[in-house]
Amino acid sequence: MKYGLILMLTLLLTACSPEPQRHIRLLGGDWSTARAMTELARQELEQAGFAVSVETVAPGQVWSKLATGEADASLLVWLPDSSRHHAERFFDKLHDLGPNGPVLKLGLAVPVSAPLSRISDLNDSDYADHKVIGMMPGHGSQVLTEQALARYRLDHYQLLSGTGEAYTHLADSAIAQQLPVVIAAWSPGNIMLNPQLKWLQDDKEYFPATERAHTLVRRGLEDSAPKAMEVLGNIRLNETELTQLLQLLAQEEKLTVAVNKWRAGRQQSGVNPPAS
């Protein structure tokens, strides 16, 4: 009788236990670093046995979608400065798994032939027809560049905005045609892989020096998919690794193939994959 009661209780507890979550919903973006890191996370999660779907969203949507449980994780968010207003509103509803990449260098870039060396040089200049090529609204680079331009009193310069694809196309086209151009840039990033560009010195140090991409997950994922939390938390690339990944992405047409090559190269070099 005693053993029968124990068996019955065990069966009841098993029946009431929720099924472990096997599908992870990632939020991605349409710029190169976002695509590369999201694809890396997808492959690592699938290797760990999860089914993964990816939704491409605007940067500002990441916080609200994770906070309301519409998605599980994202590797896109820059902290601490560019996302400060989102963090104040949503941070206590999410888990921050920490940085997944290196500290970013942020600033303005111009062709190496440009007769400028400092951002302050733009104050008395009509270089690039008073325009700066930027990213979409809400992207970390766009937010911080807008703030820096205001502090440099470059109100006569217009910060253009558009999709990640438009940003890359405009920058690459201007460089290829040897046109004067000012670009809101960050490194490691695909634009600054171009040797025909140089940084303008941030002579007043108005761009933050501690910005990094972080991995955020929804509250509750630690209970429904603890292994996924572990996999995501272990994805941490240094500057060299991220640069190499972006270089492969620039050379290889297919994103999946580029990330696979990077992972294979990392394993062959004797470095454990990030999520192992």
Phi, psi and omega per residue, in radians:
M1 nan -0.772 -3.128
K2 -1.044 -0.817 -3.110
Y3 -1.190 -0.605 3.104
G4 -1.125 -0.669 3.123
L5 -1.161 -0.726 3.116
I6 -1.090 -0.748 3.137
L7 -1.104 -0.732 -3.140
M8 -1.106 -0.750 3.123
L9 -1.110 -0.691 3.123
T10 -1.100 -0.755 3.138
L11 -1.138 -0.684 3.122
L12 -1.141 -0.753 3.131
L13 -1.125 -0.676 3.123
T14 -1.133 -0.718 -3.118
A15 -1.162 -0.575 -3.111
C16 -1.458 -0.290 -3.108
S17 -1.253 2.323 3.134
P18 -1.176 2.615 3.081
E19 -1.166 2.390 3.101
P20 -1.082 2.463 -3.115
Q21 -1.260 2.208 -3.134
R22 -2.027 -0.052 3.140
H23 -2.040 2.160 -3.127
I24 -1.950 2.277 -3.133
R25 -1.795 1.940 3.140
L26 -1.706 2.559 3.009
L27 -1.824 2.159 -3.126
G28 -2.061 3.054 3.120
G29 -2.245 3.037 -3.019
D30 -1.791 0.303 3.029
W31 -1.856 2.833 -2.924
S32 -1.005 -0.836 -3.104
T33 -1.102 -0.713 3.133
A34 -1.107 -0.756 3.139
R35 -1.121 -0.738 -3.098
A36 -1.142 -0.830 -3.088
M37 -1.221 -0.635 3.118
T38 -1.190 -0.695 3.096
E39 -1.163 -0.668 3.082
L40 -1.057 -0.792 3.117
A41 -1.098 -0.715 3.128
R42 -1.033 -0.820 -3.108
Q43 -1.157 -0.696 3.138
E44 -1.168 -0.698 3.120
L45 -1.181 -0.710 3.117
E46 -1.141 -0.641 3.087
Q47 -1.105 -0.524 3.133
A48 -1.470 0.032 3.038
G49 1.776 0.147 -3.124
F50 -1.677 2.591 2.889
A51 -1.503 2.454 -3.034
V52 -2.317 2.363 2.979
S53 -2.106 2.622 -3.108
V54 -2.174 2.251 3.051
E55 -2.002 2.199 3.099
T56 -1.503 2.172 -3.068
V57 -2.338 2.886 2.996
A58 -1.255 2.615 -3.065
P59 -0.919 -0.711 -3.091
G60 -1.169 -0.367 -3.111
Q61 -1.350 -0.341 -3.076
V62 -0.993 -0.849 -3.062
W63 -1.070 -0.871 -3.067
S64 -1.182 -0.685 -3.122
K65 -1.180 -0.657 3.088
L66 -1.234 -0.713 -3.094
A67 -1.132 -0.572 -3.136
T68 -1.621 0.040 3.100
G69 1.370 0.272 3.112
E70 -1.357 -0.212 3.097
A71 -2.616 2.921 -3.059
D72 -1.794 -0.618 -3.022
A73 -2.811 2.771 3.045
S74 -2.664 2.548 3.126
L75 -1.935 0.358 -2.948
L76 -1.710 -0.398 -2.881
V77 -1.298 2.250 3.060
W78 -1.593 2.358 3.096
L79 -2.407 2.668 0.188
P80 -1.735 -0.336 -2.901
D81 -1.434 -0.847 -2.985
S82 -1.224 -0.378 -3.108
S83 -1.904 0.329 -3.025
R84 -0.985 -0.775 -3.087
H85 -1.203 -0.581 3.062
H86 -1.231 -0.713 -3.124
A87 -1.083 -0.708 3.136
E88 -1.062 -0.529 -3.081
R89 -1.574 -0.638 -2.950
F90 -2.071 -0.170 -2.907
F91 -1.048 -0.629 -3.103
D92 -1.292 -0.063 3.113
K93 -1.801 0.058 -3.071
L94 -2.296 2.948 2.967
H95 -1.945 2.276 3.032
D96 -1.696 1.986 -3.139
L97 -1.482 0.053 3.080
G98 1.704 3.128 -3.113
P99 -1.147 2.457 3.033
N100 -1.891 0.000 3.138
G101 -2.568 -3.108 -3.077
P102 -1.361 2.975 2.988
V103 -1.085 2.361 -3.064
L104 -1.614 2.411 2.944
K105 -1.533 2.232 -3.077
L106 -2.143 2.590 3.100
G107 2.872 -2.741 3.129
L108 -1.988 2.427 -3.140
A109 -2.113 2.591 3.118
V110 -2.432 2.873 3.056
P111 -1.046 2.624 -3.111
V112 -1.065 -0.396 -3.139
S113 -1.444 -0.119 -3.073
A114 -1.117 2.444 -3.129
P115 -1.443 0.739 -3.106
L116 -2.354 2.590 3.092
S117 -2.269 -0.386 -3.102
R118 -2.218 2.708 3.082
I119 -1.092 -0.628 3.129
S120 -1.053 -0.414 3.125
D121 -1.090 -0.369 -3.128
L122 -1.272 -0.302 -3.088
N123 -1.046 -0.690 -3.116
D124 -1.893 0.579 -3.037
S125 -2.304 2.639 2.987
D126 -1.917 0.436 -3.092
Y127 -0.992 2.441 3.095
A128 1.058 0.472 3.086
D129 1.003 0.596 3.077
H130 1.044 0.641 3.131
K131 -2.239 2.530 3.063
V132 -2.143 2.195 3.103
I133 -1.337 2.133 -3.112
G134 -2.232 -3.105 -3.120
M135 -1.641 -2.946 3.141
M136 -1.304 2.719 3.081
P137 -0.967 2.415 3.122
G138 1.627 -0.337 3.091
H139 -1.192 2.531 -3.077
G140 -0.945 -0.754 3.135
S141 -1.097 -0.708 -3.110
Q142 -1.163 -0.782 -3.128
V143 -1.068 -0.840 -3.056
L144 -1.298 -0.560 3.072
T145 -1.191 -0.717 3.105
E146 -1.035 -0.761 3.128
Q147 -1.146 -0.744 -3.114
A148 -1.168 -0.716 3.110
L149 -1.048 -0.690 3.115
A150 -1.135 -0.731 -3.118
R151 -1.230 -0.541 3.057
Y152 -1.382 -0.074 -3.113
R153 1.071 0.706 3.100
L154 -1.707 0.890 -3.098
D155 -1.136 -0.372 -3.135
H156 -1.411 -0.061 3.065
Y157 -1.713 2.313 3.138
Q158 -1.702 2.176 3.099
L159 -1.554 1.890 -3.131
L160 -1.293 2.655 3.097
S161 -2.332 2.670 3.136
G162 -3.116 -3.042 3.121
T163 -1.201 2.911 3.068
G164 -1.053 -0.652 3.115
E165 -1.145 -0.735 3.132
A166 -1.148 -0.715 3.103
Y167 -0.987 -0.881 -3.131
T168 -1.135 -0.731 -3.120
H169 -1.110 -0.820 -3.131
L170 -1.092 -0.779 -3.135
A171 -1.133 -0.844 -3.114
D172 -1.114 -0.692 -3.133
S173 -1.126 -0.766 -3.141
A174 -1.113 -0.721 3.139
I175 -1.156 -0.776 -3.129
A176 -1.089 -0.597 -3.132
Q177 -1.584 0.073 3.130
Q178 0.974 0.735 3.101
L179 -1.589 2.647 3.025
P180 -1.150 2.279 -3.070
V181 -2.636 2.497 2.998
V182 -2.063 2.276 -3.038
I183 -2.168 2.275 2.960
A184 -1.277 1.976 -2.939
A185 -2.233 2.858 3.003
W186 -2.568 2.775 -3.136
S187 -2.495 2.391 0.009
P188 -1.176 2.317 3.096
G189 -2.814 2.775 -3.015
N190 -1.152 -0.611 -3.096
I191 -1.124 -0.728 -3.079
M192 -1.395 0.103 2.952
L193 -1.330 -0.256 -3.086
N194 -1.367 2.060 -3.101
P195 -1.218 -0.143 3.135
Q196 -1.482 0.038 3.130
L197 -1.948 2.678 3.043
K198 -2.368 2.718 3.062
W199 -1.393 2.481 2.855
L200 -1.467 2.329 -3.124
Q201 -1.068 2.246 3.082
D202 -1.413 1.290 -2.908
D203 -1.165 -0.384 3.078
K204 -1.801 0.032 3.086
E205 0.950 0.857 3.131
Y206 -1.543 -0.262 3.048
F207 -1.504 2.353 -3.132
P208 -1.129 2.653 -3.057
A209 -1.979 0.234 -3.098
T210 -2.223 0.174 -3.066
E211 -1.228 2.351 3.107
R212 -2.538 2.672 3.029
A213 -1.344 2.344 -3.135
H214 -2.046 2.769 3.031
T215 -1.760 2.092 3.100
L216 -1.956 2.494 3.086
V217 -2.330 2.751 3.126
R218 -1.263 2.649 3.008
R219 -1.134 2.392 -3.141
G220 1.827 -0.326 3.132
L221 -1.140 -0.483 3.120
E222 -1.119 -0.408 3.112
D223 -1.633 -0.710 -3.047
S224 -1.462 -0.465 -3.118
A225 -2.648 1.185 -3.115
P226 -1.062 -0.565 3.125
K227 -1.161 -0.663 3.092
A228 -1.104 -0.689 3.081
M229 -1.038 -0.732 -3.137
E230 -1.129 -0.792 3.140
V231 -1.054 -0.843 -3.110
L232 -1.131 -0.693 -3.130
G233 -1.186 -0.379 -3.133
N234 -1.528 -0.081 3.119
I235 -1.454 1.766 -3.107
R236 -2.490 1.946 -3.099
L237 -1.862 2.429 3.024
N238 -1.507 -3.139 -3.049
E239 -1.074 -0.743 -3.131
T240 -1.125 -0.779 -3.114
E241 -1.101 -0.780 -3.124
L242 -1.179 -0.679 3.099
T243 -1.079 -0.761 3.123
Q244 -1.104 -0.676 3.116
L245 -1.128 -0.747 3.126
L246 -1.183 -0.607 3.097
Q247 -1.132 -0.735 3.084
L248 -1.111 -0.685 3.131
L249 -1.112 -0.610 3.124
A250 -1.239 -0.478 -3.072
Q251 -1.595 -0.468 -3.016
E252 -1.883 2.229 -3.084
E253 -1.147 -0.648 -3.058
K254 -1.686 2.170 -3.116
L255 -1.014 -0.813 -3.104
T256 -1.030 -0.742 -3.134
V257 -1.150 -0.740 -3.121
A258 -1.077 -0.799 -3.124
V259 -1.200 -0.659 3.068
N260 -1.049 -0.748 3.118
K261 -1.096 -0.727 3.141
W262 -1.109 -0.771 3.134
R263 -1.123 -0.718 3.132
A264 -1.125 -0.735 3.124
G265 -1.114 -0.645 3.127
R266 -1.154 -0.710 3.132
Q267 -1.199 -0.696 3.141
Q268 -1.164 -0.497 -3.136
S269 -1.402 -0.043 3.100
G270 1.587 0.117 3.110
V271 -1.640 2.284 3.125
N272 -1.131 2.498 3.068
P273 -1.052 2.634 -3.010
P274 -0.988 -0.555 -3.032
A275 -1.782 0.264 -3.112
S276 -1.532 nan nan
